[in-house]
Amino acid sequence: MKPLTVGGPLLGFAWARLGVSVVLLALGPLVSPGLMPGESELLALALIVGLASSGALLVLGPPAQPRRLAWFICLLDTALITAVVAATGGARSIFAFLYVLSVTAACVLLSRTRGLAIAAVSSLLYTGIVVSRTVLPLSVFFEAPQETTALELVTMFLNAATLLAVAIVAGGIGERYRATRQELETQQKDLRDLQAFKDLIFQSVGTGLIALDREHRITAFNRAAEEISGFRVSQAIGHAWPALMGATLPLESIEAAIDGNPRASMRQEAMLRRPDGTTVPVRMTFSALRSGEGERLGLISVCEDLSAIRAMETRMRQADRLATLGRMAANIAHEIRNPLASLTGAIEVLTSPLTAEDARERLSQIVARESERLNHIIKNFLEYTRPAPLSLTTFDVAAAAEEVLVLLEHRASPGSLKVMREFAPSILWPVDAQQFRQMLWNLCLNAVEAMPEGGELRVAAAVRTDVLEVAVSDTGEGIGAGDLSHVFEPFFSTKPEGTGLGLALVHRIVQEHGGEIEVRSSPGLGTTFTLTLPSHA
């Protein structure tokens, strides 16, 4: 076992020696008023040496090798205690208990073996005090030789046995103390290393880490969280979450969801306002923070800065928009070319003087129809490219869906269209009412046109986890796998008379509302368009 340093305990021992010396110096004359002149000087000298050695140790501090000094002080204390006992009555002295303190100190400061050695030396010296009164009378302390009584002999042997017993017991306790202290120091070192390792990882990770207690106060805030939020650690630790991060994230609902499923994690995205007034898009993933016993202590949030991702998404959308614009230009040229060719041919015939009157009437109808077709193409194109600003109001989307379905039922042939309604009588949601109607009309009309021989149109709407989910399904021929990725592109259509702007317009409206739309289709089994609109849009 590696020896422990005794520097700290040695200073404590020095304070104890100093206190005992002061007390004895004050009480010695009171408890032993009949001291002989030589005894008084011996007592004073012993106490002065104890005071001086303790004071010197406290002033100078422990040396480089405190164990040697501790061994020397224990031997010195044994000699000083012998002097005090001899000066205050020998076998009858009330200060014989100081030997026990000396032996105990030796066992704690040094080892069991040296504690036994101090006990043996103390026993020998105490025996010498008792025996010397008869065998070797010291005229300095005693007026005449005195015979040792039986009680003094019994006391002598009892004290010697007590000192040995104390050495054995205190030595065992001292060994246990040293082993426990060494283990504690090892664990403290391991804990410091672990703390340093944890701090290194906690502070070096590039993702913001924020710990919250049960009252939603911030208890940990790493360097990355500082950079993302703009708040310093001193501004964050101990403060409530809404004071720094705002009230955009529903911590109560997040906490309830995590309590329901301890292994679950909740992911939320929000705009975080920094102290300088700027905002940054962040994604926060919340998980339960638990103790080693499994008790939930709070929440841990992993905070990610989405600024770079949003910038990359913007660049990708710009690149995709440019690519779409190129395809759109080619498609619109193709769409306009056909009615222009019809118009050109009809006008050429109309300008001929040889054209019959009935032919002129048919040609005039062609000109009007193709002109209307051109106007319809340009109108839809302008609606797609120049959208009106959103006007969000709390709107009954269920009522709008019912209006659209009633119009389609009257438009279709009797008995050919079966409409299934799967929504509540009233669903209030913040949307642009006019654009929502147009979006729903385009989806339902597209579904009806996909079933020329009739079929089933299913419209479902419900609020799920803070989003409005609307699904429009048909039982038509479906869309081929190669065409699914192009259905939302302008002027892409699988129908001979389609312009391809209806679904493109739906896609744009959904994006403007901050939502998403997806399409699932299987050839021969029909198609389902599912759109989700968030409440904060």
GISUL-V969633 format. One record per run of one state. SS is the DSSP state (helix for helix, strand for strand, loop for the rest). FROM is the first residue (numbers start at 1). TO is the last residue. If there is no record, write none. Layout:
ss=SS from=FROM to=TO
ss=SS from=FROM to=TO
This chain:
ss=loop from=1 to=6
ss=helix from=7 to=31
ss=loop from=32 to=36
ss=helix from=37 to=60
ss=loop from=61 to=65
ss=helix from=66 to=87
ss=loop from=88 to=89
ss=helix from=90 to=92
ss=loop from=93 to=93
ss=helix from=94 to=109
ss=loop from=110 to=111
ss=helix from=112 to=132
ss=loop from=133 to=149
ss=helix from=150 to=204
ss=loop from=205 to=207
ss=strand from=208 to=213
ss=loop from=214 to=216
ss=strand from=217 to=221
ss=loop from=222 to=222
ss=helix from=223 to=229
ss=loop from=230 to=232
ss=helix from=233 to=236
ss=loop from=237 to=239
ss=strand from=240 to=240
ss=helix from=241 to=245
ss=loop from=246 to=250
ss=helix from=251 to=260
ss=loop from=261 to=265
ss=strand from=266 to=273
ss=loop from=274 to=278
ss=strand from=279 to=290
ss=loop from=291 to=295
ss=strand from=296 to=305
ss=loop from=306 to=306
ss=helix from=307 to=350
ss=loop from=351 to=356
ss=helix from=357 to=385
ss=loop from=386 to=391
ss=strand from=392 to=396
ss=helix from=397 to=411
ss=loop from=412 to=416
ss=strand from=417 to=422
ss=loop from=423 to=427
ss=strand from=428 to=432
ss=helix from=433 to=449
ss=loop from=450 to=454
ss=strand from=455 to=464
ss=loop from=465 to=466
ss=strand from=467 to=474
ss=loop from=475 to=483
ss=helix from=484 to=486
ss=loop from=487 to=501
ss=helix from=502 to=512
ss=loop from=513 to=515
ss=strand from=516 to=522
ss=loop from=523 to=525
ss=strand from=526 to=534
ss=loop from=535 to=537
